Amino acid sequence: MQGEGGFEGESKPMRKLIWVIVILTAGWGAIWFAGAKASEALLAGWLEDRAAEGWLVNYAELSTGGFPSLLRTEISQLQLADPETGWAWEAPLVILQQRPLRADQVTAIWPDQQSLASPFERLEITSSEMTSDLDLRPSANLALDLSETQLRDLAIASSAGWSSSLRTGTLVAQRVEGEDQLYDLVFEAEGYVPPEGASRILDPAGLLPQEIETLRIEGQFGFDRPWDLDALEVARPQFTSIELEEAQAVWGDMRLRASGDLVVDSTGRPAGEIAIRAENWRAMLDLGVNAGVITTDARRMIERGLGFLAGLGGDPDNLDAPLSFRDGLMFFGPIPIGQAPQFVLR
């Protein structure tokens, strides 16, 4: 009997512990279930609001799982089109993840195939990985405080005839403290293949490899308003300034560096100057001669022209020249090279 009494005495704390675990589990389950329903309702409500405004909104299924540690909302066969701006997006599956009780932190997992269309072109986008960690401000229309996007095996093909790709990339954007419309941005990539138009500007003789081995861009970008829900619902924020702290690229035997500031007007036209430095630029000419792309006589002529620009910078071994933007035109040193691009997000 004493043994039985001792057993009963030991079982009471165990039963209490089990009840505590059951109550906590039930409580957490209720919190998770409420969060799951709220997440679904918010996303479904946002889509319904867009449809009421005249958007094309189609999807096959919207559901939330991930118990107990995550709220994982999946939406399949999503089609969105804004008739006012002409933008349209199609994705077979989009996943939004967040921890319960942390509505301000969201991870978006993008599909390996998606398409993005504008009135001007259609982009087919493929990747083996595309994820974005977002830190948002619920009290400020979900304005972006911080985002970090990881990219792997990204390829973009445009209906306008250009294409671009990269093996790996990271894009980090962070709102400047005390500012609502100013963001620090860092982009790093390996194995980047730029669009043909950009390659033609940077390498007009076509002497460099197709792929830029490494690329890093760091700067501060100003916009006319914050990046928040209105950026999706109304219109995209537009550039007002670009402060390029440093851009670096290793491209074949040449190393490129750039820095400078641009002011962007209301039409998207930039004004200002970007300082360009090309290190080991003569090796690029040697590459062209060895490949048979340019003759020895042509090399002398090109070297004289580039040597003149290098001499303006004071170092004949490194080509230093400003890339200037004014009156809608671009100039490399004193040489006009065409129309300046328009920095417009449609």
LODO-274536 format. One record per residue (C-alpha): residue in three letters; x, y, z. Coordinates in steps of 0.1 Angstrom, whole numbers, always signed. Layout:
  residu     xx     yy     zz
     ala      X      Y      Z
...
# end
This chain:
  residu     xx     yy     zz
     met     +0     +0     +0
     gln    +28    +23     +8
     gly    +43    +16    -26
     glu    +10    +24    -42
     gly     +6    +55    -21
     gly    +41    +66    -32
     phe    +32    +59    -69
     glu     +0    +79    -65
     gly    +19   +108    -49
     glu    +43   +109    -78
     ser    +16   +107   -105
     lys     -2   +139    -93
     pro    +26   +163   -104
     met    +28   +143   -136
     arg     -9   +147   -142
     lys     -6   +184   -136
     leu    +23   +187   -160
     ile     +3   +169   -186
     trp    -27   +192   -181
     val     -4   +222   -184
     ile    +10   +209   -217
     val    -25   +202   -230
     ile    -37   +237   -221
     leu     -6   +254   -236
     thr     -9   +233   -267
     ala    -46   +241   -270
     gly    -38   +278   -264
     trp    -11   +279   -290
     gly    -33   +260   -314
     ala    -60   +286   -310
     ile    -35   +314   -316
     trp    -21   +296   -347
     phe    -56   +289   -360
     ala    -67   +325   -355
     gly    -35   +337   -372
     ala    -40   +314   -401
     lys    -76   +326   -407
     ala    -65   +362   -404
     ser    -37   +357   -429
     glu    -61   +341   -454
     ala    -88   +367   -448
     leu    -63   +396   -453
     leu    -49   +382   -486
     ala    -83   +372   -499
     gly    -97   +406   -489
     trp    -69   +424   -507
     leu    -75   +404   -539
     glu   -113   +411   -536
     asp   -106   +448   -533
     arg    -84   +447   -564
     ala   -111   +429   -583
     ala   -136   +455   -572
     glu   -113   +482   -586
     gly   -114   +466   -620
     trp    -83   +444   -618
     leu    -82   +410   -634
     val    -79   +386   -604
     asn    -78   +348   -608
     tyr    -65   +321   -586
     ala    -72   +284   -581
     glu    -67   +279   -543
     leu    -57   +299   -512
     ser    -48   +280   -480
     thr    -27   +282   -449
     gly     -6   +255   -432
     gly    +27   +252   -414
     phe    +14   +244   -379
     pro    +28   +248   -353
     ser    +58   +270   -360
     leu    +48   +289   -392
     leu    +19   +305   -410
     arg    +25   +293   -445
     thr     -1   +307   -469
     glu     -1   +293   -505
     ile    -19   +308   -535
     ser    -19   +288   -567
     gln    -24   +297   -603
     leu    -24   +334   -596
     gln    -31   +359   -623
     leu    -31   +397   -616
     ala    -36   +425   -641
     asp    -40   +462   -635
     pro    -58   +478   -664
     glu    -48   +513   -654
     thr    -10   +507   -656
     gly    -11   +478   -680
     trp     +9   +455   -657
     ala     +1   +418   -655
     trp    +17   +390   -634
     glu    +12   +353   -636
     ala    +27   +327   -612
     pro    +18   +291   -607
     leu    +24   +292   -569
     val    +33   +319   -544
     ile    +41   +312   -508
     leu    +40   +337   -479
     gln    +55   +326   -446
     gln    +56   +343   -412
     arg    +58   +334   -376
     pro    +26   +336   -355
     leu    +24   +370   -337
     arg    +49   +386   -362
     ala    +29   +401   -389
     asp    +57   +426   -397
     gln    +81   +399   -409
     val    +72   +379   -440
     thr    +92   +356   -463
     ala    +80   +354   -499
     ile    +89   +323   -519
     trp    +86   +329   -556
     pro    +79   +302   -582
     asp   +106   +289   -605
     gln    +86   +302   -635
     gln    +66   +334   -637
     ser    +58   +361   -662
     leu    +56   +399   -659
     ala    +41   +420   -686
     ser    +38   +457   -692
     pro    +24   +477   -722
     phe    +59   +476   -737
     glu    +71   +440   -732
     arg    +66   +407   -716
     leu    +92   +391   -693
     glu    +95   +354   -688
     ile   +114   +348   -656
     thr   +129   +315   -644
     ser   +150   +306   -614
     ser   +160   +277   -592
     glu   +157   +300   -561
     met   +140   +333   -555
     thr   +131   +342   -519
     ser   +126   +376   -502
     asp   +127   +382   -465
     leu   +106   +414   -458
     asp   +105   +436   -427
     leu    +74   +457   -429
     arg    +56   +485   -409
     pro    +20   +475   -404
     ser    +12   +509   -389
     ala    +25   +526   -421
     asn     +5   +508   -449
     leu    +31   +479   -448
     ala    +59   +502   -458
     leu    +92   +484   -464
     asp   +119   +488   -438
     leu   +142   +460   -450
     ser   +142   +434   -477
     glu   +168   +407   -486
     thr   +162   +387   -518
     gln   +183   +356   -527
     leu   +186   +346   -563
     arg   +200   +315   -580
     asp   +201   +306   -617
     leu   +179   +336   -626
     ala   +171   +341   -663
     ile   +150   +369   -678
     ala   +138   +368   -715
     ser   +120   +398   -729
     ser    +96   +398   -758
     ala   +115   +430   -769
     gly   +144   +407   -779
     trp   +168   +411   -750
     ser   +178   +386   -722
     ser   +198   +386   -690
     ser   +209   +361   -665
     leu   +230   +354   -634
     arg   +242   +324   -614
     thr   +237   +338   -579
     gly   +227   +371   -566
     thr   +216   +390   -534
     leu   +197   +422   -533
     val   +193   +441   -500
     ala   +173   +473   -496
     gln   +170   +491   -463
     arg   +151   +523   -455
     val   +174   +551   -442
     glu   +166   +558   -406
     gly   +145   +589   -402
     glu   +136   +589   -439
     asp   +105   +575   -456
     gln   +116   +577   -492
     leu   +153   +570   -491
     tyr   +168   +535   -493
     asp   +203   +520   -491
     leu   +207   +493   -517
     val   +234   +466   -522
     phe   +233   +442   -551
     glu   +259   +414   -555
     ala   +260   +389   -583
     glu   +282   +362   -598
     gly   +280   +350   -634
     tyr   +260   +380   -646
     val   +252   +383   -683
     pro   +239   +418   -690
     pro   +214   +427   -717
     glu   +230   +433   -751
     gly   +222   +470   -750
     ala   +242   +475   -718
     ser   +271   +454   -731
     arg   +272   +475   -762
     ile   +277   +506   -741
     leu   +303   +491   -718
     asp   +321   +470   -745
     pro   +313   +486   -779
     ala   +340   +465   -797
     gly   +326   +433   -783
     leu   +360   +421   -770
     leu   +350   +410   -735
     pro   +335   +377   -724
     gln   +297   +375   -724
     glu   +296   +369   -686
     ile   +307   +394   -659
     glu   +323   +372   -633
     thr   +315   +393   -602
     leu   +294   +424   -598
     arg   +287   +446   -568
     ile   +266   +478   -567
     glu   +261   +499   -535
     gly   +243   +532   -533
     gln   +215   +552   -520
     phe   +183   +557   -540
     gly   +156   +583   -535
     phe   +120   +580   -545
     asp    +90   +604   -547
     arg    +72   +583   -520
     pro    +76   +552   -499
     trp    +76   +516   -510
     asp    +43   +504   -494
     leu    +10   +488   -505
     asp     +3   +518   -527
     ala    +32   +508   -548
     leu    +12   +477   -558
     glu    -23   +492   -556
     val    -18   +526   -572
     ala    +15   +532   -589
     arg    +52   +525   -585
     pro    +74   +551   -567
     gln    +96   +570   -591
     phe   +133   +578   -588
     thr   +143   +612   -577
     ser   +181   +606   -570
     ile   +208   +580   -573
     glu   +239   +582   -552
     leu   +262   +555   -565
     glu   +287   +549   -537
     glu   +306   +522   -557
     ala   +300   +497   -585
     gln   +326   +471   -592
     ala   +328   +444   -619
     val   +354   +419   -628
     trp   +349   +413   -665
     gly   +375   +391   -683
     asp   +409   +407   -678
     met   +394   +441   -670
     arg   +382   +455   -637
     leu   +355   +482   -639
     arg   +347   +507   -611
     ala   +321   +535   -610
     ser   +308   +561   -586
     gly   +288   +593   -588
     asp   +255   +611   -583
     leu   +225   +616   -605
     val   +193   +637   -601
     val   +163   +623   -619
     asp   +135   +647   -630
     ser    +98   +640   -631
     thr   +101   +625   -666
     gly   +128   +600   -655
     arg   +156   +618   -673
     pro   +189   +617   -653
     ala   +214   +646   -649
     gly   +248   +643   -634
     glu   +280   +623   -637
     ile   +293   +588   -630
     ala   +330   +584   -628
     ile   +342   +553   -647
     arg   +375   +536   -642
     ala   +387   +507   -664
     glu   +418   +490   -650
     asn   +440   +469   -673
     trp   +422   +483   -704
     arg   +451   +475   -727
     ala   +447   +438   -720
     met   +412   +441   -735
     leu   +428   +452   -768
     asp   +453   +424   -767
     leu   +424   +400   -763
     gly   +408   +414   -794
     val   +440   +411   -814
     asn   +446   +375   -803
     ala   +410   +366   -811
     gly   +413   +381   -845
     val   +385   +405   -838
     ile   +406   +436   -845
     thr   +437   +440   -866
     thr   +470   +454   -855
     asp   +464   +486   -873
     ala   +430   +490   -858
     arg   +444   +483   -824
     arg   +468   +512   -827
     met   +439   +535   -837
     ile   +417   +523   -808
     glu   +446   +525   -783
     arg   +453   +561   -793
     gly   +417   +571   -787
     leu   +414   +553   -754
     gly   +448   +565   -744
     phe   +437   +600   -749
     leu   +408   +594   -725
     ala   +431   +577   -701
     gly   +455   +606   -703
     leu   +427   +630   -692
     gly   +426   +611   -659
     gly   +463   +614   -654
     asp   +471   +576   -653
     pro   +477   +561   -688
     asp   +474   +525   -674
     asn   +439   +531   -662
     leu   +411   +545   -682
     asp   +393   +572   -662
     ala   +365   +591   -678
     pro   +331   +605   -667
     leu   +299   +590   -680
     ser   +278   +622   -682
     phe   +241   +627   -685
     arg   +227   +660   -697
     asp   +199   +673   -719
     gly   +187   +637   -725
     leu   +220   +625   -739
     met   +249   +604   -726
     phe   +286   +613   -730
     phe   +317   +591   -723
     gly   +343   +617   -717
     pro   +338   +643   -745
     ile   +323   +616   -768
     pro   +285   +615   -773
     ile   +272   +579   -771
     gly   +235   +582   -775
     gln   +202   +589   -758
     ala   +202   +587   -720
     pro   +179   +560   -705
     gln   +147   +570   -687
     phe   +145   +558   -651
     val   +108   +552   -650
     leu    +91   +524   -630
     arg    +58   +517   -647
# end
